Amino acid sequence: MKFDLKEILSSSLILFSVIDILGSIPIIIDLRKKNGNIHAEQATLVSGLIMIGFFFAGKLILRFLGVDTNSFAMAGALIIFLIGLEMTLGRNIFKSEELQEGASHSIVPLAFPIIAGAGTMTTLISLKSQFEEENIMVSIFINLIFIYLVLRSSVWIEKKLGNAGTQVLRKVFGVILIAIAIKIFKTRMF
C-alpha cells in the first residue's frame, strides 16, 4: 500500500469538481424548502456506498460488458467535459430526473443522482486508470466528509455565499473539469 499525497489531492479535487456539492447548494436548498429537513447522514452514507460499490465492482461490470477501461475512461472524459461545459455555460445538457412520489428526498435525487450520479461513477473508473486504489479511496472519504459538512450547513452557506458566490464557484469548477477532461483525452490518445 502506497499513499501518495499528490495523487490523493489530485483525485480529491477531480471528485470534488464532478460531485459539485457546492454547485448543488441551490438544489439542496430547494429540496429543503419543499420537503423539510435534509438528512445529511443518510444522504452521505448512501452516496458513499454507491461510490465505493461502483469503485470496486465497476471494472468487473465493464469486463462483463466487454468494455475496456481505456474506452470507459475516454467516455468518462467526454461526460466530465460536458458536465464542465454545463457548469461553465449555465446550460442544461443532462436532463435531471424528477423526484418520485414517496421517495426520500435525501436519497433520490440527492444521494443519487446528484451526488453519486453517472458523472461520479464514470470519474471513479477514469481515476482508477490513473491513480492507485488506496489514494482514490482516501479521496472518496475526504469528499464524503465535505459532502456531509455542506449538507449539514447548507442554510449557513446559502447566507454567506449568496447567489453570485455560488455561481462563481460553479463556473470555476466547470473550467477545472474541462481541463481535466482534456488531460484524460491527451493521456489516452497519445
C-alpha positions in Angstrom: 0.0 0.0 0.0 1.5 3.3 -1.1 -0.2 6.5 -0.1 0.7 9.5 -2.3 -0.3 12.9 -1.2 -0.2 14.3 -4.7 -2.5 11.5 -6.0 -4.9 12.0 -3.1 -5.0 15.7 -3.7 -5.5 15.4 -7.4 -8.2 12.7 -7.2 -9.9 14.6 -4.4 -10.1 17.7 -6.4 -11.3 15.8 -9.5 -14.1 14.1 -7.5 -14.9 17.4 -5.7 -15.3 19.1 -9.1 -17.5 16.3 -10.5 -19.7 15.9 -7.5 -20.0 19.7 -7.3 -21.7 19.7 -4.0 -21.3 23.5 -3.8 -22.9 23.9 -7.2 -25.7 21.7 -5.9 -26.5 24.1 -3.0 -29.4 25.7 -4.9 -30.9 22.2 -5.4 -30.3 21.2 -1.7 -32.0 24.5 -0.6 -34.9 23.9 -2.9 -35.3 20.3 -1.6 -35.2 21.5 2.0 -37.8 24.2 1.3 -40.2 21.7 -0.4 -39.7 18.7 1.8 -38.4 19.9 5.1 -35.2 18.7 6.6 -32.3 17.2 4.6 -30.9 14.0 6.3 -27.2 14.7 5.9 -26.1 11.4 7.5 -28.4 9.3 5.3 -27.5 11.1 2.0 -23.8 10.9 2.8 -23.9 7.2 3.7 -26.0 6.2 0.7 -23.8 8.2 -1.8 -20.7 6.7 -0.2 -22.0 3.2 -0.5 -22.8 3.8 -4.2 -19.4 5.3 -4.9 -17.4 2.6 -3.1 -19.6 -0.2 -4.6 -19.1 1.1 -8.1 -15.4 1.8 -7.5 -14.8 -1.9 -6.7 -17.4 -3.6 -8.9 -17.3 -1.1 -11.8 -14.3 -2.8 -13.5 -16.0 -6.2 -13.2 -19.2 -4.9 -14.7 -17.2 -3.4 -17.6 -15.4 -6.6 -18.2 -18.7 -8.5 -18.2 -20.0 -6.0 -20.8 -16.8 -6.3 -22.9 -15.7 -2.7 -22.4 -12.0 -2.0 -21.7 -11.0 0.6 -19.0 -9.4 2.8 -21.6 -12.6 3.2 -23.6 -14.6 3.8 -20.4 -12.1 6.4 -19.3 -12.5 8.2 -22.7 -16.3 8.0 -22.3 -15.9 9.4 -18.8 -13.7 12.2 -20.1 -16.4 13.1 -22.5 -19.0 13.2 -19.7 -16.7 15.2 -17.5 -16.2 17.6 -20.4 -19.9 18.0 -20.9 -20.5 18.5 -17.2 -17.8 21.1 -17.2 -19.5 22.9 -20.2 -22.8 22.7 -18.4 -21.4 24.3 -15.3 -19.4 26.9 -17.2 -22.0 28.0 -19.7 -25.0 27.6 -17.4 -26.9 25.4 -19.8 -28.5 22.1 -19.0 -27.1 19.3 -21.2 -28.2 16.4 -18.9 -31.9 16.1 -18.1 -32.4 15.7 -14.4 -34.9 13.1 -13.1 -38.0 14.2 -11.2 -38.5 13.2 -7.6 -40.9 10.3 -7.5 -43.8 10.1 -5.1 -42.9 8.6 -1.7 -39.2 8.6 -2.4 -36.9 10.0 0.3 -35.5 13.3 -1.0 -32.3 12.6 0.9 -31.7 9.5 -1.3 -33.5 10.4 -4.5 -32.5 12.8 -6.1 -29.8 14.0 -3.5 -27.6 10.9 -2.9 -28.4 9.5 -6.4 -28.1 11.0 -9.0 -26.9 14.5 -7.7 -24.0 13.3 -5.5 -23.2 9.8 -6.8 -24.6 10.0 -10.3 -23.3 8.9 -13.7 -20.6 11.5 -13.7 -19.2 10.5 -10.4 -19.2 6.8 -11.3 -17.6 7.4 -14.6 -15.0 9.6 -12.9 -14.2 6.8 -10.4 -13.4 4.4 -13.2 -11.3 7.0 -15.0 -9.4 7.8 -11.8 -8.7 4.1 -11.3 -6.8 4.0 -14.6 -4.6 6.9 -13.5 -4.1 6.6 -9.7 -3.6 3.9 -7.0 -6.8 2.5 -5.5 -5.9 3.4 -1.9 -5.4 7.0 -2.8 -8.7 7.2 -4.6 -10.4 5.6 -1.5 -8.9 8.3 0.7 -10.2 10.9 -1.7 -13.7 9.4 -1.7 -13.7 9.6 2.1 -12.4 13.2 2.0 -15.2 14.1 -0.3 -17.8 12.3 1.8 -16.7 14.4 4.8 -17.0 17.5 2.8 -20.4 16.5 1.4 -21.7 15.8 5.0 -20.4 19.2 6.1 -22.0 21.0 3.2 -25.3 19.2 3.7 -25.3 20.0 7.5 -24.5 23.7 6.9 -26.4 24.4 3.7 -28.5 27.2 5.3 -25.4 28.9 6.6 -23.6 28.5 3.3 -26.6 30.0 1.4 -26.5 33.1 3.5 -22.7 33.5 3.3 -22.2 32.9 -0.5 -25.3 34.3 -1.9 -26.4 33.5 -5.4 -23.5 35.3 -7.1 -20.9 33.4 -5.0 -22.4 30.1 -5.7 -22.5 30.8 -9.5 -18.8 31.9 -9.5 -17.8 28.7 -7.7 -19.8 26.6 -10.2 -18.1 28.3 -13.2 -14.6 27.9 -11.7 -15.1 24.2 -11.1 -16.6 23.9 -14.6 -13.4 25.2 -16.2 -11.3 22.8 -14.0 -13.5 19.9 -15.2 -13.0 20.8 -18.8 -9.2 20.9 -18.3 -9.3 17.5 -16.5 -11.3 16.0 -19.4 -8.8 17.4 -22.0 -5.9 15.9 -19.9 -7.6 12.5 -19.9 -8.1 12.6 -23.6 -4.5 13.6 -24.2 -3.1 10.8 -22.0 -5.4 8.1 -23.6 -4.8 9.1 -27.2 -1.1 9.7 -27.3 
